[in-house]
Amino acid sequence: MSQFQELSGAGTQKKPGTSRWESMLALDPSLADIDPEARERILEVEDSEDPRDLHPGEIFWRDHQQWLQERGYMLRPRYMPNWVPPWKGTNRAGVEFEDGQVSMFTQVMDATRLSDGEMVLLKRVERSVHPHEIEITKMFSEEPLRSHPRNHCIPLLEVLDSPKDADVAIMVLPLLRLFFNPSFETLGEALEFFRQIFEGLQFMHQSRVAHRDCMFFNIMMDPRPMYPKMYHPISIDRNRNWKGTANHFTRTSRPVKYYLIDFGISSQYTTNDVVPKEYPIFGGDKTVPEFHRPDQPYNPFPTDIYYLGNVIRTQFLQKMPGLELMTPLVNDMVHGDPSKRPTIDEVVVQFEKLYKPLPWWKLRSRLRDYDESTFIQVVSNLYHFFRTTTQILTFRKAMPRPPKYPLHAFPT
């Protein structure tokens, strides 16, 4: 069976969303690498007759469009009540139109804030299913925690109560971008990412909150420094108006801040509950050792350590040479015995010992994939030399740390 057949379900009983998945995969082949759990969620949503028409998960947003506009948030034309697919009656495919761009996860929806044109994300939350998500997100979004420089929790801009369902709320959040897109170019950029996510998880743990699902899809970055004109919310390599390519700077030229998102299964504990015990809640990363023994309660804080360690192991160490200095620490973080994993405070201390002695030339060294061809290496190394020279002459730091108080503070 080919990889495409395996991903789409060909050769087996097709799942409801197979046609839509095949259409998305044809548009963006890199989706083949997404988390299997995420792919399954896409496949479980039924297709419409035309996979580019609205499907059931999008109906919620269409039915709330007018109310959201009254509250100050505009959805894309696709979700207008009287929308008609512009490719109907033509010989062109829906994928060729902006209105044919389908969101992967219909629990969330992009929108534009009418007051200032800011791009935001709307997230549908069922309070009965995730009773603490709004509460925890709001806690980190209010003073004194909101403006703390070590706070890397996604800020909550507003909470809207659905007029159609008392159990449903809509969280208004900044529109962020997955942390690994575009690719990291230097060792210093990768180490700064590690530093920030360690700092962010440390801040959460010191606030007595366990994330419980900090896998790689739940770590994002504020793209605005790199993409000052932003980009299309679905076709993220296109301009915001879906015409042309979205140009961007590097992380070294325009340092970004990374954020932890999605507190749907997070838990908060009192200071008296020093070693809390909870039965495992299955998050996005199914390799967590605790999940193999779900009948036993565990301290959820070491599980967070495993999550971050596995992000670094799978997204960096297994893909790129030059990061071997992280191997001993990561091995400790993903230890099969949760009691033998370091605390986040110990991770931060050990990590500082690893990166602080590194010379500037090491931090500016280029990252590459293991399977990069010799020709691409030669060309990329030459380009990297000239770019690095420019960055040095313009006083860009080898480990690009964003301002202590970022210029973009996501005003409410």
C-alpha positions in Angstrom: 0.0 0.0 0.0 1.4 3.4 -0.9 1.8 6.2 1.5 -1.0 8.1 -0.1 -3.3 5.1 0.1 -2.4 4.7 3.8 -3.2 8.3 4.5 -6.4 8.6 2.6 -7.8 5.2 3.5 -7.6 3.8 0.0 -7.7 0.1 0.0 -9.7 0.0 3.2 -13.2 1.2 4.3 -13.2 4.9 3.5 -13.8 7.3 6.4 -16.3 10.2 6.1 -13.7 12.9 5.3 -11.6 11.0 2.8 -12.4 13.1 -0.2 -11.7 16.3 1.7 -8.4 14.9 3.0 -7.3 13.9 -0.5 -8.1 17.4 -1.8 -6.1 19.0 1.1 -3.2 16.6 0.6 -3.0 17.4 -3.2 -2.9 21.1 -2.3 -0.2 20.7 0.4 1.7 17.4 0.3 3.5 18.3 3.6 0.2 17.5 5.4 1.3 13.9 5.0 3.6 14.5 8.0 1.0 15.7 10.4 0.2 13.9 13.7 -1.9 10.8 13.0 -4.4 11.8 15.6 -4.9 15.1 13.9 -5.4 13.3 10.6 -8.0 11.0 12.1 -10.0 14.0 13.4 -10.1 15.4 9.9 -11.2 12.1 8.4 -14.0 11.7 10.9 -15.8 14.9 9.7 -18.2 14.1 6.9 -17.6 15.4 3.4 -20.2 17.4 1.6 -21.1 16.4 -2.0 -18.4 18.8 -3.2 -15.4 18.6 -0.8 -14.9 22.4 -1.2 -18.5 23.2 -0.2 -19.2 23.8 3.5 -19.0 20.6 5.5 -20.8 20.0 8.8 -18.1 21.4 11.0 -18.3 24.7 9.2 -22.0 25.2 9.5 -21.6 26.4 13.1 -19.5 29.3 11.9 -21.8 30.2 9.1 -24.8 30.2 11.5 -22.8 32.5 13.8 -21.4 34.8 11.1 -23.9 37.7 11.5 -23.8 37.6 15.3 -20.0 37.6 15.2 -20.0 40.6 12.8 -22.2 42.4 15.3 -19.7 41.6 18.0 -16.9 43.0 15.9 -15.4 40.0 14.1 -15.6 39.4 10.3 -15.3 35.9 8.9 -14.2 35.2 5.3 -16.8 35.4 2.6 -17.0 31.6 2.5 -19.1 31.8 5.8 -21.6 34.4 4.7 -25.2 33.1 5.0 -25.9 33.6 1.3 -22.5 32.3 0.1 -22.4 30.5 -3.3 -19.2 28.7 -4.4 -17.7 30.9 -7.1 -16.5 27.9 -9.1 -20.0 26.6 -9.6 -20.8 26.6 -13.3 -17.2 27.0 -14.3 -14.6 24.5 -15.4 -12.2 25.5 -12.6 -11.6 23.6 -9.4 -12.5 25.0 -6.0 -8.9 24.8 -4.9 -8.1 27.6 -7.3 -10.3 30.1 -5.3 -9.7 31.7 -2.0 -13.3 30.7 -1.1 -12.2 27.1 -1.6 -9.7 27.1 1.2 -11.0 24.8 3.9 -9.9 24.9 7.5 -8.3 21.7 8.8 -9.9 21.9 12.2 -13.4 23.4 12.4 -13.2 23.8 16.2 -11.3 27.0 15.3 -11.9 29.7 12.7 -9.9 32.7 11.6 -11.4 36.2 11.6 -10.6 39.8 11.3 -11.2 42.2 14.2 -13.2 45.1 12.7 -11.9 47.7 15.1 -8.3 47.5 14.0 -8.0 44.9 11.2 -6.1 42.5 13.5 -6.2 38.8 12.5 -7.5 36.7 15.3 -8.5 33.1 15.9 -11.9 32.1 17.2 -12.1 28.8 19.2 -15.3 27.0 20.0 -15.3 25.6 23.5 -17.9 23.4 25.1 -17.9 24.2 28.8 -19.2 20.8 29.8 -16.4 19.0 28.0 -13.5 21.4 28.9 -14.7 23.2 32.0 -11.3 24.7 32.9 -9.9 25.9 29.6 -11.4 29.4 29.7 -10.6 29.8 33.4 -6.9 28.8 33.0 -6.4 30.8 29.8 -8.0 33.8 31.4 -5.8 33.5 34.5 -2.6 33.8 32.4 -4.2 36.6 30.4 -4.9 38.9 33.4 -2.5 40.9 35.5 -0.1 40.4 37.2 0.6 37.3 35.0 -0.3 38.8 31.6 2.7 41.2 31.4 5.2 38.9 33.0 8.1 38.5 30.6 8.3 34.7 31.3 4.7 34.1 30.5 4.4 32.2 27.2 0.7 31.3 27.5 -1.5 32.4 24.6 -3.3 35.5 25.6 -7.1 35.5 25.7 -8.6 38.6 24.1 -12.3 38.1 24.7 -14.9 35.4 25.5 -18.1 35.4 23.6 -21.2 33.4 24.7 -23.0 31.7 21.8 -26.5 32.9 21.5 -27.5 29.5 20.1 -26.1 27.2 22.8 -25.6 28.1 26.4 -22.9 25.4 26.8 -20.8 26.9 24.0 -18.3 29.8 24.3 -16.1 31.3 21.7 -12.6 32.3 22.8 -11.0 35.1 20.8 -7.2 34.5 20.6 -4.3 36.0 18.5 -3.8 34.2 15.2 -0.5 32.4 15.7 1.7 30.1 13.5 3.1 26.7 14.1 6.6 27.1 15.6 8.4 25.0 12.9 7.2 27.0 9.9 9.4 28.4 8.3 12.2 26.1 9.2 14.9 27.0 11.7 18.0 28.2 10.0 20.7 28.3 12.7 21.6 26.5 15.9 21.0 29.7 17.8 17.5 30.0 16.5 16.7 26.4 17.6 18.3 27.0 21.1 16.3 30.1 21.5 13.2 28.2 20.8 14.2 25.6 23.4 14.9 28.3 25.9 11.5 29.9 25.5 9.4 26.8 25.7 11.4 25.7 28.8 10.8 29.1 30.3 7.1 29.0 29.4 6.5 25.6 30.9 8.5 26.6 34.0 6.2 29.7 34.4 3.2 27.4 34.2 4.5 24.9 36.7 5.5 27.6 39.1 1.9 28.8 38.8 0.8 25.3 39.7 -0.6 24.5 36.3 0.2 21.3 34.4 -0.4 21.7 30.7 -1.0 17.9 30.0 -0.9 18.2 26.2 2.2 20.3 25.2 2.9 18.3 22.1 4.3 20.0 19.0 0.9 21.2 17.6 0.3 23.1 20.8 3.4 25.2 20.6 3.2 28.2 18.3 4.8 31.5 17.6 3.7 35.1 17.1 4.6 35.5 13.4 4.1 39.3 13.2 7.8 40.2 13.5 8.7 37.8 10.7 5.6 38.5 8.7 4.8 42.2 9.2 2.1 42.1 6.5 0.9 38.7 7.8 -0.4 36.0 5.4 -3.5 34.1 4.4 -4.9 32.2 7.5 -5.3 28.9 5.6 -2.9 29.1 2.7 -0.1 30.4 4.9 2.5 30.7 2.2 0.3 33.2 0.3 -0.3 36.9 1.0 -3.1 37.9 3.3 -5.3 38.7 0.2 -4.4 35.3 -1.3 -2.5 36.8 -4.2 1.2 36.1 -4.4 3.7 34.8 -2.0 3.9 35.9 1.7 7.4 37.3 2.1 9.1 36.9 5.5 12.2 37.7 7.5 14.3 35.2 9.4 14.1 34.6 13.1 17.6 36.0 13.5 16.6 39.2 11.8 13.2 39.5 13.5 13.1 37.5 16.7 9.8 35.9 17.6 8.1 34.9 20.8 6.8 31.3 21.2 3.6 30.4 23.0 2.0 27.4 24.6 -1.6 27.0 23.6 -4.7 24.8 24.2 -5.4 24.4 27.9 -8.4 22.1 27.3 -7.1 19.3 29.5 -4.8 21.4 31.7 -5.1 21.2 35.5 -4.4 23.7 38.3 -3.4 22.7 41.8 -3.0 24.4 45.1 0.4 25.0 46.7 -0.6 22.4 49.3 -0.9 19.8 46.7 2.9 19.3 46.2 2.8 16.0 44.4 -0.7 15.8 42.7 -1.8 12.4 41.3 -4.1 12.2 38.3 -5.2 9.4 36.0 -3.6 10.0 32.6 -5.6 12.1 30.1 -4.7 11.1 26.5 -3.2 14.1 24.7 -1.9 14.4 21.2 1.4 12.5 21.7 0.4 8.8 22.2 4.0 7.8 23.0 3.8 9.0 26.6 4.8 6.0 28.8 2.1 6.8 31.4 -0.5 6.2 28.7 0.5 2.5 28.6 -0.6 2.2 32.2 -3.8 4.3 32.3 -5.2 2.5 35.4 -2.5 4.2 37.6 -2.6 7.8 38.8 0.6 9.9 38.0 2.0 13.2 38.8 1.1 15.2 35.6 4.1 17.6 35.9 6.7 15.0 34.7 4.3 14.1 31.8 4.7 17.7 30.6 8.5 17.2 30.7 8.2 14.1 28.5 6.0 16.1 26.0 8.6 18.8 25.5 11.5 16.4 25.4 9.7 14.4 22.7 9.1 17.5 20.7 12.8 18.2 20.6 13.6 14.6 20.0 11.2 14.1 17.1 11.2 17.5 15.5 14.9 18.3 15.9 17.3 15.5 17.0 15.9 12.9 14.6 15.8 15.3 11.7 18.9 17.6 11.9 22.6 17.0 12.7 24.4 19.5 14.8 22.1 19.4 17.9 23.8 16.5 19.6 24.5 18.7 22.6 20.8 18.3 23.5 20.8 14.5 23.5 21.7 13.8 27.1 19.1 16.3 28.5 16.4 15.1 26.1 17.1 11.5 27.0 16.5 12.4 30.7 13.3 14.2 29.8 11.8 11.3 28.0 12.8 8.7 30.6 10.3 5.8 30.8 10.0 6.2 34.5 8.3 9.6 35.3 10.0 9.8 38.7 13.4 9.8 37.1 12.7 12.8 34.8 14.1 16.2 35.8 11.8 18.9 37.0 11.3 21.9 34.7 13.6 23.9 37.1 16.3 21.3 36.7 15.8 21.3 32.9 16.3 25.1 32.8 19.5 24.9 34.8 20.9 22.0 32.8 20.0 23.7 29.5 21.8 26.9 30.5 24.9 25.0 31.1 24.7 23.5 27.6 24.2 26.7 25.6 25.9 29.5 27.5 29.5 28.4 26.8 28.9 28.1 23.0 30.9 30.5 20.9 29.1 32.9 18.5 30.3 31.0 15.4 28.7 27.8 16.7 25.4 29.5 17.4 25.4 30.9 13.9 26.1 27.6 12.2 23.4 26.5 9.7 20.9 23.7 10.5 20.1 21.3 7.8 18.1 18.1 7.3 19.9 14.7 7.4 18.7 13.9 3.8 19.9 17.2 2.3 21.7 16.6 -1.0 25.4 17.6 -1.5 24.4 20.2 -4.2 21.8 21.8 -1.9 24.4 21.8 1.0 26.9 23.7 -1.2 24.4 26.3 -2.4 22.8 26.7 1.0 26.1 27.1 2.8 27.2 29.8 0.4 23.9 31.7 0.8 24.1 31.2 4.6 27.6 32.7 4.6 26.5 36.0 3.0 23.3 36.2 5.0 25.3 35.6 8.3 27.8 38.3 7.3 24.9 40.8 6.9 23.4 39.8 10.2 26.7 40.3 12.0 27.3 43.7 10.4 23.8 44.7 11.4 24.4 43.5 15.0 21.8 40.7 15.0 22.3 38.4 17.9 23.4 34.8 17.3 20.7 33.6 19.7 17.8 35.9 18.7 15.9 36.7 21.8 12.8 38.9 21.4 12.3 42.1 23.4 11.5 41.6 27.1 8.2 43.3 26.4 7.4 42.6 22.8 6.2 45.5 20.7 3.1 43.6 19.7 1.2 43.0 23.0 -2.1 41.8 21.5 -4.3 44.7 22.8 -7.8 43.7 23.9 
